[in-house]
Amino acid sequence: MRKKRAHKPYWEMTTRELAEATKEFDKPFVADTFAPLSPEMRERWERAKRKVGRST
């Protein structure tokens, strides 16, 4: 199940819009709904963690 992406950045949302966009995190034990990363997502995560090289 894909999460619905916000139509605008959080810092531009009204209080009501922000509450609606983040209401899933109000539930207790939200971490229990997480699943292991797929191989594709694991690769993306590993690439994101790499340190940026020095530019010359």
C-alpha positions as CSV (number, residue, x, y, z in Angstrom):
1,M,0.0,0.0,0.0
2,R,1.5,3.3,-1.1
3,K,1.2,6.4,1.1
4,K,-0.6,9.3,-0.4
5,R,1.9,12.1,-1.0
6,A,1.1,15.5,0.2
7,H,0.2,18.0,-2.5
8,K,2.4,20.7,-1.0
9,P,5.3,20.9,1.4
10,Y,4.5,20.6,5.1
11,W,5.8,24.1,5.9
12,E,3.2,25.6,3.5
13,M,0.3,23.6,5.0
14,T,-2.3,25.0,7.3
15,T,-2.7,23.5,10.8
16,R,-5.7,21.5,9.6
17,E,-3.9,20.2,6.5
18,L,-0.8,19.3,8.6
19,A,-2.9,17.4,11.1
20,E,-4.6,15.4,8.3
21,A,-1.3,14.6,6.6
22,T,0.3,13.3,9.9
23,K,-2.7,11.7,11.6
24,E,-1.3,8.2,11.0
25,F,1.5,8.9,13.4
26,D,-0.9,9.6,16.3
27,K,-1.7,5.8,16.5
28,P,0.2,3.9,19.2
29,F,2.8,1.4,18.1
30,V,3.0,2.8,14.6
31,A,6.5,1.2,14.2
32,D,4.8,-2.2,14.4
33,T,3.4,-1.6,10.9
34,F,6.8,-1.2,9.3
35,A,8.2,-4.0,7.1
36,P,11.7,-5.0,6.1
37,L,13.1,-3.1,3.1
38,S,12.7,-4.7,-0.3
39,P,16.0,-5.3,-2.2
40,E,15.3,-2.3,-4.4
41,M,14.6,-0.1,-1.4
42,R,17.7,-1.5,0.4
43,E,19.9,-0.4,-2.5
44,R,18.4,3.1,-2.5
45,W,19.0,3.3,1.2
46,E,22.6,2.2,0.9
47,R,23.2,4.8,-1.9
48,A,21.7,7.5,0.2
49,K,23.9,6.7,3.2
50,R,27.1,6.9,1.2
51,K,29.2,10.0,1.9
52,V,29.4,12.5,-0.8
53,G,32.8,12.5,-2.5
54,R,35.0,15.5,-2.7
55,S,34.7,17.7,-5.8
56,T,37.9,18.8,-7.4
